[in-house]
Amino acid sequence: MIMASSYRLTSSLAIILAGMLATFAFGALRVTASPPTHLPATAASAKLVPAFKHIFVIVMENKEYDRVLGNTEAPYMSALARQYAVASNYYGVRHPSLPNYLALIGGDTFGITSDCTGCFVNAPNLIDQLDAGGKSWKAYMEDMPSPCFTGDAAPLYRQKHNPFIYYDNVRTNAARCNKIVPFTQFAADVQANAVPDFVWITPNMCNDMHDCSVSTGDTWLKTWVPTILQSPAWKDNGALFITFDEGIGAGGCCQNAAGGRIATLVISPLGQVGFTSAVPYTHYSLLRTIEAAWNLPLLGQANCDCAPPMADFFTP
């Protein structure tokens, strides 16, 4: 009996260890990752993060925290931070842009260290989880020429700010890929009360503050954020997260983030009012928050103790 029990224990450990190993094969243009071990969101985090009806994510560009909040060029964002909630110790994952975008919906950077346009990724991602969990989704890309467009459309649309198109099982699946649409569709969906459960918005290269001023991006947010906050989708237990892909410095935290300190706003009727969190967070924490809200498995580095869900925004 002891020998049999020992054998079963050894076999179980071997299976667990094998499941934790990820192998990466880097081709000239493609990154392939074996599926990581997915663990369900912990019961604690699932209880602390509300089960939002709708989640909106807006990603801005390349500004350190102090360059935005409290800056006279960003009065609207500063007002939102005072009225709702802000993460004051939130960091991008890496430089440059693309690794941060991939991390936000894939839980990893997959070894990518540039803004490459042909470095596609064969790996599980948030879209897999949303589809499996019965959650609708759509990604709205400002100045994208057409749904499922690949490549750049200079000067205002750049593929590096569209992480969805990089994942093979999204880009090569017509039904999925056609949910990556020009931002012009957003207003129509709001008007028709047809906003999906998960909404991703990428402003163009000017309005995201990348090529234009902080004030330009702040004005764009002042135009569109009220549309979200006035929508039934947000009012009915929704949440809006506004973040930046990266800062310009090397600031970091949490074992796996060194992309600079960035402003991240948490805007929800379920959230604390006038709240500032000093908890160290990263893009993996935001991904984990989405997964915890909808009881989805934890992808990649979102499954690290160093990436806690942003639960303190909702639990006074």
C-alpha positions as CSV (number, residue, x, y, z in Angstrom):
1,M,0.0,0.0,0.0
2,I,2.8,2.4,0.9
3,M,4.6,1.7,-2.4
4,A,1.4,2.2,-4.4
5,S,0.6,5.4,-2.6
6,S,4.2,6.7,-3.2
7,Y,3.9,5.8,-6.9
8,R,0.6,7.7,-7.3
9,L,2.2,10.7,-5.5
10,T,5.2,10.6,-7.7
11,S,3.1,10.3,-10.8
12,S,0.9,13.2,-9.8
13,L,3.9,15.4,-9.1
14,A,5.3,14.6,-12.5
15,I,2.0,15.5,-14.2
16,I,1.8,18.8,-12.4
17,L,5.4,19.7,-13.2
18,A,4.9,18.8,-16.8
19,G,1.8,20.9,-17.0
20,M,3.7,24.0,-15.6
21,L,6.4,23.9,-18.2
22,A,5.9,26.1,-21.2
23,T,8.0,25.7,-24.3
24,F,8.5,28.6,-26.6
25,A,9.6,28.2,-30.3
26,F,10.6,31.4,-31.9
27,G,10.4,31.5,-35.7
28,A,11.3,34.4,-37.9
29,L,7.8,35.8,-37.8
30,R,5.7,33.7,-35.3
31,V,5.7,33.1,-31.6
32,T,4.3,29.7,-30.5
33,A,3.6,28.9,-26.9
34,S,2.3,25.7,-25.5
35,P,-0.9,26.3,-23.5
36,P,-0.1,27.2,-20.0
37,T,-1.7,25.6,-17.0
38,H,-4.9,27.6,-16.3
39,L,-6.2,27.8,-12.7
40,P,-9.6,29.2,-11.9
41,A,-9.9,32.6,-10.3
42,T,-9.6,32.1,-6.6
43,A,-12.8,32.1,-4.6
44,A,-11.5,35.1,-2.6
45,S,-10.8,37.3,-5.6
46,A,-14.1,36.3,-7.3
47,K,-16.0,37.4,-4.2
48,L,-14.1,40.7,-3.9
49,V,-14.4,41.7,-7.5
50,P,-18.0,42.4,-8.6
51,A,-19.6,40.4,-11.4
52,F,-19.8,43.4,-13.8
53,K,-22.5,43.3,-16.4
54,H,-20.2,45.1,-18.9
55,I,-16.5,46.0,-18.8
56,F,-15.0,48.8,-20.9
57,V,-11.2,49.2,-21.4
58,I,-9.6,52.3,-23.0
59,V,-5.8,52.3,-23.5
60,M,-3.9,55.5,-23.9
61,E,-0.3,55.9,-24.8
62,N,3.2,56.6,-23.4
63,K,2.7,58.9,-20.5
64,E,4.0,58.7,-16.9
65,Y,1.5,59.1,-14.1
66,D,2.6,62.7,-13.2
67,R,2.5,63.7,-16.8
68,V,-1.2,63.3,-16.7
69,L,-2.9,63.4,-13.4
70,G,-2.6,66.8,-11.8
71,N,-1.4,68.3,-15.0
72,T,-3.2,71.4,-16.3
73,E,-3.2,69.7,-19.7
74,A,-5.4,66.9,-18.5
75,P,-8.2,68.6,-16.4
76,Y,-10.8,66.0,-17.4
77,M,-8.7,62.9,-16.5
78,S,-7.8,64.6,-13.2
79,A,-11.4,65.3,-12.5
80,L,-12.3,61.7,-13.2
81,A,-9.6,60.6,-10.8
82,R,-11.0,62.8,-8.0
83,Q,-14.6,61.8,-8.6
84,Y,-14.1,58.0,-9.1
85,A,-10.9,56.1,-8.3
86,V,-7.2,55.9,-9.4
87,A,-4.4,53.4,-9.0
88,S,-1.4,55.4,-7.9
89,N,1.1,52.6,-8.0
90,Y,0.3,50.9,-11.4
91,Y,3.0,50.0,-13.8
92,G,3.4,49.0,-17.5
93,V,5.0,45.7,-18.1
94,R,7.7,46.5,-20.6
95,H,8.8,48.9,-23.3
96,P,7.8,49.4,-26.1
97,S,4.0,49.3,-26.7
98,L,3.2,45.9,-28.2
99,P,4.3,43.7,-25.2
100,N,2.0,45.7,-23.0
101,Y,-1.0,45.2,-25.2
102,L,-0.3,41.5,-25.6
103,A,0.0,41.2,-21.8
104,L,-3.4,42.8,-21.3
105,I,-5.3,40.1,-23.1
106,G,-2.8,37.2,-23.1
107,G,-1.1,37.3,-19.7
108,D,2.4,37.3,-21.2
109,T,4.7,39.2,-23.6
110,F,5.7,36.0,-25.3
111,G,9.3,37.1,-25.6
112,I,8.3,40.0,-27.9
113,T,10.5,43.1,-27.4
114,S,9.5,45.3,-30.3
115,D,6.5,46.8,-32.1
116,C,6.7,44.1,-34.8
117,T,3.8,43.7,-37.2
118,G,4.4,40.1,-38.3
119,C,5.2,38.5,-34.9
120,F,2.0,36.6,-34.5
121,V,1.3,34.6,-31.4
122,N,-0.1,31.1,-31.1
123,A,-1.4,31.1,-27.5
124,P,-4.6,31.2,-25.4
125,N,-6.0,34.6,-24.8
126,L,-8.9,36.5,-23.2
127,I,-11.0,36.0,-26.3
128,D,-10.9,32.2,-25.8
129,Q,-12.1,32.8,-22.2
130,L,-14.9,35.2,-23.2
131,D,-16.2,32.9,-25.9
132,A,-16.1,29.9,-23.6
133,G,-17.8,31.8,-20.8
134,G,-20.6,33.0,-23.0
135,K,-19.5,36.7,-22.9
136,S,-19.9,38.9,-26.0
137,W,-17.1,41.2,-27.0
138,K,-15.9,43.7,-29.6
139,A,-12.7,45.7,-30.1
140,Y,-13.1,49.2,-31.5
141,M,-10.1,50.7,-33.2
142,E,-10.1,54.3,-34.2
143,D,-9.1,54.9,-37.8
144,M,-8.8,51.2,-38.6
145,P,-9.8,51.1,-42.3
146,S,-12.1,48.0,-42.0
147,P,-13.0,45.1,-39.8
148,C,-10.2,42.6,-39.4
149,F,-7.7,44.9,-41.1
150,T,-4.0,43.7,-40.8
151,G,-1.0,46.0,-41.0
152,D,-0.6,49.7,-40.5
153,A,-2.7,52.5,-42.0
154,A,-0.5,55.5,-41.4
155,P,-0.5,58.0,-39.9
156,L,-3.4,57.4,-37.5
157,Y,-3.8,53.6,-37.2
158,R,-1.0,51.3,-36.1
159,Q,-1.4,47.6,-35.7
160,K,0.9,47.6,-32.6
161,H,-2.0,49.0,-30.6
162,N,-4.4,46.2,-31.6
163,P,-3.4,43.1,-29.7
164,F,-6.3,41.0,-30.9
165,I,-5.0,40.8,-34.4
166,Y,-1.7,39.2,-33.2
167,Y,-3.4,36.1,-31.8
168,D,-3.6,33.4,-34.5
169,N,-6.9,32.0,-33.3
170,V,-8.5,35.4,-33.5
171,R,-7.0,36.7,-36.7
172,T,-7.6,33.5,-38.7
173,N,-11.1,33.0,-37.4
174,A,-13.4,35.1,-39.5
175,A,-16.2,35.2,-36.9
176,R,-13.8,36.5,-34.3
177,C,-11.7,38.7,-36.5
178,N,-14.8,40.6,-37.7
179,K,-15.4,41.7,-34.1
180,I,-12.3,43.9,-34.4
181,V,-14.0,46.9,-35.9
182,P,-13.4,50.6,-36.7
183,F,-14.3,52.9,-33.8
184,T,-17.1,54.5,-35.9
185,Q,-19.2,51.5,-35.0
186,F,-19.1,52.3,-31.3
187,A,-21.6,55.2,-31.3
188,A,-24.0,53.1,-33.4
189,D,-23.8,50.2,-30.9
190,V,-24.3,52.5,-27.9
191,Q,-27.3,54.2,-29.6
192,A,-28.8,50.8,-30.4
193,N,-28.1,49.6,-26.8
194,A,-26.1,46.8,-28.5
195,V,-22.9,47.2,-26.5
196,P,-21.2,43.8,-25.9
197,D,-20.2,42.5,-22.5
198,F,-16.6,43.3,-23.0
199,V,-15.6,46.5,-24.9
200,W,-12.0,47.4,-25.8
201,I,-11.3,50.9,-27.3
202,T,-8.0,52.0,-28.9
203,P,-7.9,55.7,-29.8
204,N,-5.9,56.7,-32.9
205,M,-2.2,57.7,-32.8
206,C,-3.2,61.3,-32.0
207,N,-6.0,61.0,-29.6
208,D,-4.2,58.4,-27.5
209,M,-1.5,61.0,-26.7
210,H,1.2,59.1,-28.7
211,D,1.7,61.6,-31.5
212,C,-0.3,64.6,-30.1
213,S,-0.5,66.4,-26.8
214,V,-1.8,65.4,-23.5
215,S,-4.6,68.0,-23.9
216,T,-5.6,66.4,-27.2
217,G,-6.1,63.0,-25.6
218,D,-7.8,64.6,-22.6
219,T,-10.3,66.3,-24.9
220,W,-11.0,63.0,-26.7
221,L,-11.7,61.3,-23.4
222,K,-14.0,64.2,-22.4
223,T,-15.9,63.6,-25.7
224,W,-16.3,59.8,-25.4
225,V,-16.2,58.9,-21.7
226,P,-19.6,60.6,-21.0
227,T,-21.1,58.5,-23.8
228,I,-20.0,55.4,-21.9
229,L,-21.1,56.7,-18.5
230,Q,-24.5,57.7,-19.8
231,S,-25.1,54.3,-21.4
232,P,-27.4,51.6,-19.9
233,A,-24.5,49.2,-20.2
234,W,-22.3,51.1,-17.8
235,K,-25.1,52.2,-15.4
236,D,-26.2,48.6,-14.9
237,N,-23.2,47.4,-12.8
238,G,-20.6,48.3,-15.4
239,A,-17.0,49.2,-15.1
240,L,-14.7,51.4,-17.2
241,F,-10.9,51.1,-16.9
242,I,-8.7,53.8,-18.5
243,T,-5.1,53.0,-18.5
244,F,-1.9,53.7,-20.5
245,D,0.2,51.1,-22.3
246,E,3.5,52.3,-20.7
247,G,5.3,55.3,-19.3
248,I,8.6,56.5,-20.5
249,G,10.8,55.5,-17.5
250,A,12.0,52.2,-16.2
251,G,9.9,52.2,-13.0
252,G,8.5,48.9,-12.1
253,C,7.1,46.5,-9.4
254,C,5.7,43.1,-8.8
255,Q,8.5,40.9,-10.2
256,N,7.4,41.2,-13.7
257,A,6.8,44.8,-14.6
258,A,9.2,47.5,-15.6
259,G,7.3,49.7,-18.0
260,G,7.0,52.9,-16.0
261,R,4.4,54.2,-13.6
262,I,1.2,55.0,-15.4
263,A,-2.2,56.4,-14.5
264,T,-5.1,53.9,-14.3
265,L,-8.6,55.0,-13.5
266,V,-11.3,52.7,-12.2
267,I,-14.8,54.1,-13.0
268,S,-17.8,52.1,-11.9
269,P,-21.1,52.6,-10.1
270,L,-20.0,49.7,-7.9
271,G,-16.7,51.3,-7.0
272,Q,-15.5,53.5,-4.2
273,V,-15.8,57.2,-4.7
274,G,-12.8,59.5,-4.5
275,F,-10.6,56.5,-3.8
276,T,-6.9,56.2,-4.4
277,S,-5.2,52.8,-4.2
278,A,-1.5,52.5,-3.4
279,V,-1.4,48.8,-4.0
280,P,1.2,47.8,-6.6
281,Y,-0.6,46.8,-9.8
282,T,0.3,46.0,-13.4
283,H,-1.5,45.1,-16.6
284,Y,-1.6,41.5,-15.4
285,S,-3.6,42.7,-12.4
286,L,-6.1,44.3,-14.8
287,L,-6.4,41.1,-16.8
288,R,-6.9,39.2,-13.5
289,T,-9.6,41.6,-12.4
290,I,-11.6,40.9,-15.6
291,E,-11.1,37.2,-15.2
292,A,-12.1,37.3,-11.5
293,A,-15.2,39.3,-12.2
294,W,-16.5,36.7,-14.7
295,N,-15.0,33.6,-12.9
296,L,-12.7,32.9,-15.8
297,P,-9.4,30.9,-15.6
298,L,-6.2,32.9,-15.0
299,L,-4.0,33.3,-18.0
300,G,-0.2,33.3,-17.7
301,Q,1.2,35.8,-15.3
302,A,-2.2,36.9,-14.2
303,N,-2.0,33.7,-12.2
304,C,0.9,35.1,-10.1
305,D,0.5,36.3,-6.5
306,C,2.4,39.4,-7.7
307,A,-0.7,40.3,-9.9
308,P,-3.5,40.6,-7.4
309,P,-7.0,41.6,-8.6
310,M,-7.9,45.2,-8.2
311,A,-10.5,44.3,-5.5
312,D,-9.8,47.2,-3.1
313,F,-11.6,49.6,-5.5
314,F,-14.8,47.8,-4.8
315,T,-14.5,46.8,-1.1
316,P,-14.4,49.7,1.4
